[in-house]
């Protein structure tokens, strides 16, 4: 008769496996919660915004929304039917109807319960243009300043207390709330330098806001370039600047761009820094409609995030305002995605060229 | 391969108190094809006098006196941390680039000119004293662009001149036949040994007088190593070569003169044959016969 089999690997009856499983489930649920809220945000914007941006008839795109300036929406009853018209169309409609009535010798037609809702008709074209201009300009400034100071910090400066202090300052700058940057820009550029509310002031304010990210990431990218490249270049009799220019910077560029992509999203999305420095609630003229070139830099622009803020909190809300709110949010998301995709493609191309 | 077999059984080499075995060195040399013909003294190119070198507060070189001869291969040997690479990097002032390094005393003269003189530009010095590094470091560019890098820095634009230099340098580095059909492909596509020869080609493209090699074969397999060693032998016709190596066999195979360093001091400097066969110093003898280091 064989002894009863003893299984040394049998599960030990303790509380621990069950506890482990419970913790594991908490982690899993946390992840799902994050995912779910993400989907909820994107889903709402996409579902509601798509209704504004796309149409069911060809060309399936609400061209007016993407190419026109905002208008006041007029909602009224006329002739027993309910009409929704933008300001221009409303005026034209009214005039023709009145003229028709006059010609027929009838009394002036009655427009009943006329409601005007600002910014809820027309499109958001000036805001799209303004946002693109703000992003491009401020990223250009941030990259030039950021890469330059990163080169100085990581290649030229001797690592001493001064450099340590500068690094600390940069890290602290990254933690400053964006509204503070907005106030700084207002005090510095708008008032002290007298640039008024202008593209230029917005560019610099936004650039300063993303500078810490750009500098830190650029330094990281510069450090990641193998020492061998520098040594080889210097040993061939190149100056320090030639070495940086030819043997370091090209190989750091993909890394710099990677981090800048994050900067792009932030620059495009921040409202606080531009509301004192660059953004107009509404502006009919487009940025290139200026009488002389210098005016271009000293004009305020509309910007998508600020426009969203205005249409969602600065005007009385009703069923007619939702259209432009979600439409603008949807276009904004798409725009940021497009700019980010552009930077990613550029980075990948550079990476292909300068891989080591 | 004969050259890669250990010279002594490991158990013997571990015992420092073992009595000296005169036959050991003889065996080393029997096993290595010595190409270095007995050296006739040549003109001194680099003259190092009483050199004391510091990394911060730590002294790395102590009173080094050494005269390197023209168109000879001089090997620096010694255990890790003995200062041989430091000295090599002094010769083209690559140490200037490291914070906190300084030469406290002594001088290095190349062709009679102290390289630390105020009117010596390290950039110009490095054009005359090229360097090949331990880890092959071609730029992630085409083979062609790697080689013309130095010339482009000097502002050479003439296409025919660049083409000429590329061909001459690659031939000089015994790489031409292997890469002549793919000059515009990335230098990183080459094998380790080819990459190192590309680096040598890049160094000789700017026509230096002296080539410094910092353990150029330490990352290579024996066949690639043999090719580089052959190349060093050929380069000797036109260049003065200083090579730092961990492999005593390599020093014996490629060099005419050998300098043995220990703890930052130059222990012995002589013809390679003498250093290996009849070292004057007991430490040298112990090191070259593999009893320490």
Interface residues (C-beta under 8 A of the other chain):
Chain A: X158 X159 X226 X228 X229 X231 X232 X233 X234 X235 X236 X237 X238 X239 X242 X246 X247 X251 X354 X355 X356
Chain B: X92 X94 X97 X99 X123 X124 X125 X126 X127 X130 X131 X133 X135 X137 X138 X139 X140 X149 X150 X153 X154 X188 X199 X202 X203 X206
